[in-house]
């Protein structure tokens, strides 16, 4: 189906091409017709010039395979055979290697006339990363009526200023949380919604719990200031083959504020995070913990002073601001019943809680945190490396564990 989000129509089927001909569609600022032979004979270097002119103007489409008469679509020609050359790949390489900077949003559709012959629709949106130069002539071109024309100096400056008026919406990055967890983050940092968000990775990434569906299927709408985080790994995996550490992410989305589709590329080099996992020295961290502890103690003393007046109320059954469940737990422990203390909810606990309560190392604590934070219905606790019978018994003693994850 031809898009309505741009000022031009990009045909994807032969019936849509025939509709253009039936309507005697005319060439315009956004549309040009060329014979299929233009791709194999004549001035082949004009392909990059024509497409860069559309990008520097308001975007547009060239249909290779339409015979025109007085700038109007008249018929479909014989098309090109794909037996000797992959024309779609050749067109893209020809354009991208001869236009600087590289065009984003370039779209090429191969439309079948028969099993072996094809025509081609090539389009590009108005660029917000221009102006784009034709490498053959070292000049900048614009679209003027039915043809390309060299750009004036002021027009080049206008195109260069487009990126000032159109700030990007999407940010993709790797964040470090809880001291060592690596999270893949997608955030809308703008003030408009980003719709039809699609992701393309230069490498196939390794995900501990499978590739997140929002990344594989795309995101229909990402509202302003919305942050999506996905577990990617832990700091100790850096420098190993557990995760891909050098890759690029191409993000394409429709900018609701400007009514245009944008494409941004983000490069991730996780090796650069190696020196940033510890943000301060051990002494500074100890001082910070001491400062926080003193602050909490002060607040606790203030609360005690505030509630001491409640002790005067002789009707208070305990005389202390302790919940009923806590009193029951303390009473059970006092009477020798270690099972009376309330169980922890594992999905609400950090990896530090697992490490402290179960007396285990950081790596195993992190695996338990991942297991309960991002549950996988097919995975069982016993499948975790290091989850022996003693550990499982401790888990059931201190945490609220569902039987489903044990069997």
C-alpha positions in Angstrom: 0.0 0.0 0.0 1.3 3.5 -0.9 2.2 5.6 2.1 0.4 8.8 3.0 2.9 10.0 5.6 5.1 11.6 2.8 4.2 14.1 0.1 4.9 11.4 -2.5 3.6 7.9 -3.2 6.0 5.0 -3.3 4.4 2.1 -5.3 5.1 -1.4 -4.1 2.9 -3.4 -6.5 2.3 -3.5 -10.2 -1.4 -2.6 -9.7 -0.3 0.6 -8.0 1.9 1.4 -11.0 -1.0 0.8 -13.3 -3.1 3.2 -11.2 -0.5 5.9 -11.8 -0.7 5.3 -15.5 -4.5 5.2 -15.6 -4.6 8.5 -13.8 -1.9 9.9 -16.2 0.1 11.0 -13.2 2.4 13.9 -14.0 6.0 14.3 -13.0 6.4 16.9 -10.3 8.7 18.1 -7.5 8.3 14.7 -5.8 7.9 12.3 -8.8 9.9 11.3 -11.8 9.6 8.6 -14.5 12.5 7.0 -16.2 12.8 4.0 -18.6 14.3 0.8 -17.3 17.3 1.2 -19.7 18.4 4.3 -17.7 19.8 1.8 -15.1 22.0 0.0 -17.6 22.8 2.6 -20.3 23.4 6.3 -20.7 24.5 8.5 -17.8 24.5 6.0 -14.9 26.1 8.6 -12.6 22.9 10.6 -12.8 21.2 8.1 -10.4 23.0 9.5 -7.4 22.5 13.0 -8.5 18.7 12.6 -9.0 18.2 10.9 -5.6 20.4 13.4 -3.7 18.4 16.2 -5.3 15.2 14.7 -3.8 16.8 14.4 -0.4 18.0 18.0 -0.5 14.5 19.1 -1.4 11.2 17.7 -0.1 11.8 14.0 -0.8 10.5 12.1 -3.8 10.4 8.9 -5.8 11.8 7.8 -9.2 10.1 4.9 -11.0 12.4 3.1 -13.4 10.2 1.3 -15.9 7.6 3.8 -17.0 7.4 5.4 -20.4 6.4 9.1 -20.1 4.8 11.4 -22.7 4.9 15.1 -22.0 5.9 14.4 -18.4 2.9 12.1 -17.9 2.9 8.4 -17.2 1.9 6.5 -20.4 2.9 2.8 -20.1 5.1 0.3 -18.5 8.2 -0.8 -20.5 9.7 -4.3 -20.6 11.6 -3.9 -17.4 15.0 -5.5 -16.6 16.0 -9.1 -16.3 17.6 -10.1 -13.0 19.5 -13.0 -14.4 22.8 -11.2 -14.8 22.6 -8.7 -12.0 20.9 -8.0 -8.7 19.6 -4.6 -9.8 18.1 -3.7 -6.4 21.4 -4.2 -4.6 23.3 -2.5 -7.4 21.1 0.6 -7.3 21.6 1.0 -3.5 25.4 0.6 -3.8 25.5 3.0 -6.7 23.6 5.7 -4.8 25.2 5.3 -1.3 28.8 5.1 -2.7 28.3 8.3 -4.7 26.4 10.5 -2.2 27.9 12.2 0.9 26.8 12.1 3.6 25.1 8.7 3.4 21.4 8.9 2.8 19.1 7.7 5.5 15.6 6.3 4.7 16.6 5.2 1.1 13.9 2.8 -0.1 14.1 0.6 -3.2 11.2 -1.7 -4.2 11.5 -4.4 -6.9 8.2 -4.8 -8.7 7.7 -7.9 -10.8 6.4 -7.8 -14.3 6.9 -11.5 -14.8 9.1 -14.2 -13.2 12.3 -12.8 -14.6 11.6 -9.1 -15.4 11.2 -6.2 -13.0 10.8 -2.5 -12.7 12.0 -0.4 -9.7 10.7 2.3 -7.4 13.4 4.3 -5.6 12.5 6.9 -3.0 14.1 9.0 -0.3 12.5 11.3 2.3 13.5 14.9 2.8 16.9 14.7 4.6 17.5 16.3 8.0 21.2 15.4 7.8 22.0 17.2 4.6 22.9 18.8 2.4 24.0 15.8 0.3 26.7 16.1 -2.3 27.0 14.3 -5.6 30.5 12.8 -5.5 30.9 12.8 -9.3 30.4 16.5 -9.8 31.2 17.6 -6.2 28.0 19.8 -6.3 24.8 20.0 -4.4 21.5 19.5 -6.3 17.9 20.3 -5.7 14.6 19.3 -7.3 13.2 22.1 -9.5 10.0 21.3 -11.3 10.7 18.2 -13.5 14.5 18.2 -13.2 17.6 18.6 -11.0 19.3 21.9 -10.7 22.5 23.1 -8.8 21.7 24.6 -5.4 22.4 28.2 -4.5 24.5 29.0 -1.5 21.5 30.2 0.6 19.7 26.9 -0.3 22.6 24.9 1.0 22.5 26.8 4.3 18.8 26.2 4.6 19.1 22.5 4.2 22.0 22.4 6.7 19.7 24.2 9.2 17.0 21.5 9.0 18.7 19.5 11.7 18.6 22.4 14.1 14.8 22.5 13.8 14.3 18.8 14.1 15.8 17.3 17.2 15.8 13.5 17.4 13.4 11.7 19.8 15.0 8.3 20.4 18.1 7.6 22.5 19.6 4.1 22.7 22.3 3.3 25.3 23.7 0.8 27.8 23.3 1.8 31.4 24.9 0.3 34.5 22.5 -0.3 37.5 23.1 -1.7 40.9 26.8 -1.4 40.5 27.2 -4.2 37.8 24.0 -4.9 35.9 24.0 -3.9 32.2 20.7 -2.7 30.9 19.9 -2.0 27.2 17.8 1.2 27.3 15.5 2.8 24.7 14.2 6.2 25.7 12.1 8.9 24.1 14.0 12.0 25.1 11.8 14.4 23.2 8.4 16.1 23.6 6.6 14.2 20.9 5.6 10.6 20.5 7.7 8.3 18.3 5.5 5.8 16.4 6.3 2.7 14.3 9.8 2.3 16.0 11.9 -0.4 14.3 15.3 -1.7 15.3 18.1 -3.2 13.1 21.3 -4.6 14.7 24.6 -4.9 13.0 25.3 -8.1 14.9 23.0 -10.8 16.3 23.0 -10.1 20.1 23.1 -12.7 22.8 20.2 -12.2 25.3 20.1 -14.2 28.6 16.3 -14.5 28.4 15.8 -14.2 24.7 15.5 -11.1 22.5 12.9 -8.7 24.0 9.8 -8.6 21.8 9.8 -4.7 21.6 13.2 -4.9 19.9 12.4 -7.8 17.6 8.8 -6.7 16.6 9.2 -3.0 17.0 7.3 -0.5 19.2 4.0 0.9 18.0 4.1 4.0 20.1 6.8 5.3 22.5 5.4 8.4 24.4 7.6 11.3 25.4 10.0 10.7 28.3 9.2 6.9 28.3 12.1 4.7 29.2 12.2 1.0 28.3 15.0 -1.1 30.0 16.0 -4.7 29.1 18.6 -6.8 31.0 21.6 -7.4 28.8 24.3 -8.8 31.1 26.6 -8.2 34.1 29.9 -6.4 34.4 31.9 -9.6 34.8 30.8 -10.6 31.3 32.8 -7.8 29.7 35.8 -9.2 27.9 34.1 -12.6 27.5 31.9 -14.1 24.7 28.8 -14.1 26.9 27.6 -10.9 25.2 28.3 -9.0 22.0 30.3 -6.0 23.0 30.8 -4.0 19.8 27.7 -3.4 17.6 25.5 -0.7 16.1 21.8 -0.2 16.4 19.8 1.5 13.6 16.6 2.9 14.9 13.9 4.1 12.5 10.7 5.8 13.6 8.0 8.3 12.6 8.4 11.8 14.3 4.9 12.9 15.3 6.0 16.5 15.8 7.5 17.0 12.3 5.5 14.4 10.4 8.6 12.7 9.0 10.3 9.4 9.4 13.8 9.5 10.8 16.6 7.0 11.1 19.4 7.2 13.7 22.4 5.0 14.2 23.9 4.3 17.6 27.2 2.6 18.1 27.8 0.5 21.3 31.3 -0.2 22.5 31.0 -2.0 25.9 34.7 -2.2 26.4 34.6 1.6 27.1 32.5 0.7 30.2 35.3 -1.3 31.8 36.7 1.7 33.6 33.4 3.1 34.7 31.9 0.2 36.7 33.3 1.6 40.0 32.4 5.3 40.2 34.5 6.0 43.3 37.3 4.6 45.5 36.7 2.1 48.2 37.4 4.8 50.8 34.9 7.2 49.2 32.3 4.5 49.0 32.8 3.6 52.7 32.5 7.3 53.6 29.4 7.6 51.6 27.8 4.5 53.3 28.8 5.9 56.7 27.2 9.3 55.8 24.0 7.5 54.6 23.9 5.4 57.8 24.3 8.5 60.0 21.6 10.2 58.1 19.2 7.2 58.5 20.1 7.0 62.2 19.2 10.7 62.6 15.9 10.2 60.9 15.2 7.1 63.0 15.9 9.0 66.2 13.6 11.8 65.1 10.8 9.3 64.4 11.4 7.7 67.8 11.2 11.1 69.6 8.0 11.8 67.6 6.4 8.6 68.6 7.5 8.4 72.2 4.5 10.3 73.2 2.5 7.3 72.1 3.9 5.3 74.9 1.9 7.4 77.4 -1.3 5.8 75.9 -1.6 2.8 78.2 -4.3 1.3 75.9 -1.7 0.6 73.3 -1.3 -3.2 73.3 2.5 -3.2 72.5 3.7 0.3 73.3 5.8 0.2 70.1 5.2 1.2 66.5 5.7 -2.4 65.2 3.3 -4.1 62.8 1.3 -7.1 64.0 3.1 -9.5 61.5 6.5 -8.3 62.8 5.4 -8.9 66.4 4.3 -12.4 65.5 7.6 -13.1 63.8 9.6 -11.8 66.8 7.4 -13.9 69.2 7.9 -17.0 67.1 11.7 -16.5 67.1 11.7 -15.9 70.8 9.9 -19.2 71.3 12.4 -21.0 69.1 10.3 -21.2 66.0 12.6 -20.0 63.2 9.8 -20.4 60.6 7.7 -17.7 62.1 9.4 -14.8 60.3 7.6 -13.5 57.3 8.9 -14.7 53.9 10.5 -12.3 51.4 8.9 -11.7 48.0 11.8 -12.6 45.6 10.6 -10.5 42.7 10.9 -7.4 44.9 14.4 -8.1 46.1 17.7 -6.8 44.6 20.7 -9.1 44.0 22.3 -7.8 47.2 19.3 -9.2 49.3 19.9 -12.7 47.8 23.6 -12.4 48.5 23.1 -11.3 52.1 20.3 -13.7 53.1 21.6 -16.8 51.4 25.3 -16.1 52.0 26.3 -16.6 48.4 28.7 -14.9 45.9 27.8 -12.0 43.6 27.5 -14.1 40.4 25.0 -16.6 41.9 23.1 -13.8 43.6 22.8 -12.0 40.2 21.5 -15.1 38.5 18.8 -15.5 41.1 17.9 -11.8 40.7 17.6 -12.3 37.0 15.5 -15.4 37.4 12.8 -13.8 39.6 12.9 -10.3 38.0 12.5 -11.6 34.4 10.7 -14.9 34.9 10.8 -17.6 32.2 7.9 -20.1 32.5 10.0 -22.9 31.1 13.1 -22.4 33.3 13.4 -24.0 36.7 15.5 -23.0 39.7 17.5 -26.3 39.5 18.7 -25.3 36.0 20.7 -22.4 37.5 24.4 -23.2 37.8 25.1 -23.4 41.5 21.6 -24.0 42.7 22.2 -27.1 44.8 19.8 -28.7 47.3 21.2 -26.7 50.2 20.5 -23.4 48.3 17.0 -24.5 47.3 16.2 -25.3 50.9 17.5 -21.9 52.1 15.4 -20.2 49.4 12.2 -21.9 50.6 13.1 -21.0 54.2 13.5 -17.3 53.6 11.6 -16.5 50.4 8.1 -17.1 49.1 8.8 -19.6 46.3 6.2 -20.9 43.9 6.2 -24.7 43.5 6.0 -24.2 39.8 9.7 -23.1 39.6 10.9 -26.0 41.7 9.6 -29.0 39.8 
